[in-house]
């Protein structure tokens, strides 16, 4: 898939209201998807809801789009390759400087009041006196266009700041400036800012196409700055990253301590290993295509992956019911079109379990399950589980 000719421009993908969204123009989403779209299911520049594949993916989109959709975030996509990081930040209203400011608490006093019913009651009333919190400060965003500053999160006095453009320039240096998208989410929106770049012209695993992205996320709420190498399989929109030894890891963190210029240089060095990672990834996936996997093999494989006994008699009634439900869901995915490539091999089995992890598995925490699902994909929280899935699949050989 040399040029991904079926990748449709954002300019050709109107909202249901026929309002066109132009490449390079920022979009602010409602909390459950954009106007005129089923939240989390619509596309912008991602043709046919599935990154250019002819196979159905239930309208899934990469986490760097889905997360902004699901959290009421802001998003700008550049299909014309004309935006720099600075341009995109300004277009999206994310061109702000983060500073540390003092935190104070407002002192209150208890006073006696009489309710409308004539009953006395004690109520708290602010006195106007500000009490300093010496062990804490707060990150505050100051828009460079003179807009209203907004507080983000408490932090320690020693917390090192990493400005948006400084952090995201790392991706430009690795990809040769092939910025695809930039956005923000969090509470408030802007607490976490990210950008995604495409690496190269994609790759194929024995004919199964992938597009390769690197996403850099910088946060101002004490959640660090990190980058994630994310090969996305077009046939199912799985983010199929896994760790293949120390020299082939898809995720690294940049701590908010020390000299940030040095940290950014270190990030460039690590991201320079991306080609090595993708070579190892391709070789590893091709290896799974040589491993036969029957339906019974798959059931034993997925139960071992989730730590469930293969003998139903060993399970409690509740555990058995949960295992059976997951068995059925996974078998349905395995038999579907998204896993047709490599049918009967460990490759299809691995794709089935990663699809389940990304899009069907139980999600805990957060106000919105779908937003939390997109966030954990974006943050690489499933990398260890996907690595275990790969290792178990390879062990079948």
N, C-alpha and C positions, 0 to 999 in steps of 0.2 A: 504494500500500500504506500507507494512512494510519496504521493502528494495529498492523499486523503481527499480526493476530488469531491466526495459526497459531503464534505464539511461545509455546511451552509452558513453564509454570513449572517450576523445578527441583523443586518439591514433588511434581510428577506424574511424575517420571522416576526410578523406583527402580533400585537396583542389581539384578543378577541374583538376589541372595539375598533380594530383596524388601525390603531395608533402604532406607527412604526417606532422601533427603538433603534437608534443609530449606534454603530460602533464608535466607541470612545465617549459616549454619553452616559452619565451616571444614572442609576436607577435606585430608588429607595423603595424597598419592599414593605408590604404590610406584614404583620407578624405571622401570617400563615400563607404566604405566597403572594405573588404580584397580582395586580388588577387584571381580571379577565382570565386568570389561570387557576387550575387546581393546584393549590400550594405544594411546592416541592415536586410537581409533576411536569410543569411547563419547561420549555426550552427557550434559550436566547439564541446563541450562535450554534447550539448543538442540534444538528439536523435530525429530525425523526425521533427525538427524545433519546437517542442512543449513540451519540458521538460518530455517526456515520455508518453504523452497522445495519445490515438488513434484517437482523434478528431482533425480536421484541425484548425490551428491557423494562417494561411497565413504566416508561417515562422517567427512568432514573437519569440523574445528571451527576457530574462530579461534585465532590463535597465542597469545592471552592465556589460553586454556584448554589448548590442546595442549602448550604449553611446560611448564606445571606438571605435566601428566600424564606427559610424557616424561622429566622430570628428577627425579622424586621430590619435587616442590615442594609448596607449600601454596597453597590456593586457596579463596576465598570468593566466592560469587555472590549478588547482591542483585536479585532480580526484583520485590521489593516496594517498591523505591526508599525504603527506610527507614533505610539505614545512612549515616552520615557516614564520611569517610576515617578519622577517629580510631576510630570504632566498628569498622570493618572491620579495621583494623590490630590492635586488641586481640583481636578474634574470631579472627584468623588467627595470633595469637602473634607479630606483627611489630611490636609497640609497644615498640621499644627505642631507647635513645639510643646513638649512635655517638660514640666518643671516640678520640683518638689516644694511643697508649701507646708507651713505649720498647720497642725490640727488643733482645734479648740473645741471644748464642749461648753454649751450654754448652761450656766447655773440656774436652777429653779428654786422656788420657795413654796412651801405649803401655806395656803391662805384659806380662810373660811369664807364660803359664799352661801347664798340662799338661793335655792332652786325656784323656778317659777311656781312650784306647788307650795312654796313657803318652808321647805325643809332645809336645814343647814347641812352643808357638806364641805369637806376639805378637798381642794383642788390644787394642782401644781401650776405655777405661773412663772414664766421666764423673768429673770431679774435684769437681763441685759449684760451681765458680767460674763466674760469669756474666760474659761479655765484652760490653760495650756496643757497639752499632752506631750511631755518632753521626750518620751521614748518612741513617738510615732510622728510620721509626716504623711502627706498625701500626694499622689500624682495628680497633676492638674494640666489639662490641655488648653493651650492658648492658640486659637486659630490665627494664622499669619495674615489673614485678610481683615483682621480687626474684629472678628465676630466674638460672641459671648464665650468666655472661658467656661469650662465645665470640669468638675471634680470627677476623678475616676476611682481611685481605691487608696486605702491606707498602705503605707510602706515604712520600712525602717529608715532611719537617717542615713545609713550607709548604702542604701539601694542605689545601684548605678543605672542611669537612664540610657536608653538606646532609642534614638529618634527614628521615626518611621522610614524616612528616605535612606538614612544610614544603614538600617537593618536590611531593607529590601533591595538595595543596590547590589547585595551579594548575588541575588538571582540573576541580575542583568549580566554580571561578570561571568557567570557560568554558562548562560544560554546564548550569549551573543546578542542580548537585547530582545529576545523573542517573548516579550511579555504577552500573556494571553488574557489575564484577568487580575483585577485587584479589588479588594473589598474589605469590609469590617463587620464585626458583630460584637457581642458582649454587652455587659451592663455597666455603663451606658454604651451604646454603639460607638465604637472607636477605642474601647478598652483593648480590643484585639484586632489587629490589622494584618492582612495577609496579601500575598500576591503569588500568582502561578505563572510559570514559564514552561514552554514546550521545548524538549530536548530532541534535536534532530528531526528526522522525518518518520519517526515511528519504527516499529520492528515487527517481525512476524516470528511466531514459534511454529515452525513447520507449516506455515500457511495461515495460522490463526493471528489476526492483527491486533496490535497494541499501539497505544500512543503513550509517550513517556513525558511525564510532567515532574517538575520540582516545585514544591510550594514552600515558601518561607513565611512563617508566622511570627510576628513580634507582639508582645503583650505588655500592657502597662498596669496590670493588676496582679503582679508578682507570679505570673505563670511562665516566665522565661521567654526565650526566643529560640526557635528551632527550625530546621528544614527537613522536609520529607520528600524522598524520591518515590514517585508513585507511578509505576506502569499500570495503565488502566486498560483492561481488556475490553475491546469494543463490543463483543458479543453479549456482554452481561453487565458492563460498567463496574465490575469488581475492581477494587484497588488491590492489586495482587502482590503487594510488597511483603517480603519476608526477609529474614536475616540468614545469610549463608556464610557463617564464620565471621571473624573479626574484621576482615578486609572487605566484606561485602554486606554492609549494613545500610538500610535505607533511611535511617533517622539519626540525627545528632542534635544536641542542644548547645546553645550558647548561653552561658550563665550571665546574669546581670551583675557581675562584679568585675573589678579590675579595669584595665585600659581597653575600652571598647574598640578602638582602632585595631589593636592586636587581635581581639576576639574575631573581628570581621575578617582579618587576614587568615586566621585559622579556619574560619568557615569556608573561605574560598579554597583552601587547601583540601579540606574534606570533601567539598562538593566536586572538586576536581576528580575524585574517585568515581564519579557517577557512571562514566563509561565502563569502568571495570565492573561496577555493580550490575549494570544492564547486561554485560556479556555473561556474567555468572548466572544471572537470573534466566536468560535465554537458554543457556546450556542446561540449567537445572530443570526448567520446564520441559525441555525436549527429552530429558531423561525420564520424566514421568510418563511420557507417551509410549515408552518401551515396556512399562510395567502393566501387566494384565490385571484387571480388577472386575470380578463378577459381582452380581447383586449381593450375594452373601458376603463376599469380601468387603464390599462397601459398607454393609451394615455393621460388620465387625470392626471396620476401620473407624467409622464415625462414633460408635459407642466407646471405643477405646479413647478416641480424641476427647470426648466429653466425660471420661472417667466413669462410664456405666458398665456394669457387668454384662457380659454377653449371655449369661444364664438368667432367664426371667425369674426363676425360682429364688434367686438371691436378692431380688428387689422387693421393697415394700409395695403395697398396692398403689400408693401415690407415685412413688418413683417409677414404677412400671408404666403407669398411665402417661407420665411426662415423657418417658423414653419412647413409648409407642407413638405419641403425637409427633415428637421430633423425627422419629424414623420415617413416618409418613410424609412429613414436609420435605425432608431431605431426598427421599425417593422421588417425589414429584418434581423437585428441582433437577435431579439427575436425569429424569426421563424427558425433561423439557428441551426446547430448542437452544437455550443458552448453554447447555452441556452436550449438544449433539457432536461438536468437534471432539475427537478423541474418545468417542463412545467405547466403553469396555476397557478403558485404561485408567490408571491412577491419575492421569491428567484431568479427565472429566470428573473423577471423584474429588480431587482437590478443588476444582472450580466450583463444584456443588457446595462444599462446606464453606468456602470463602464467600460465596454468594449468600449463603444462609447467615454467616457472621455479619456481613455488611448490611444486609437488607431485611432479614427475617428474625434474627436472634433477639433475645430478651434485652431490653434497654432499661437501665436503672438510673435514677437521678435526673435532675433538671425539671423544668416546668413543662416542657414539651418533649415527648418521646422522639418525635421525628427530628427535632432540632438537636437533641442529645445524640441521636444516631449519626447525624452528619458530623457533629463535633468530634465524636470518637474516631470516625474515619479520618477526618482532617488531622487529628492529633496523633495518629498512628497508634492508638491504644490497643488495637487488635493485632499488632505486629507479632507479638510473642505467640499468640494463639495460631496465627497463620504459619509461623515458623514451625510450631509443633505439628501442624497439619501436614506440612511438606515433609518433615522428617519421618512421620508415621507412614505417609504414602510411599516414600522411597524405601522404607524398611520392608515393604511387601515384595521387593525385587528378590 
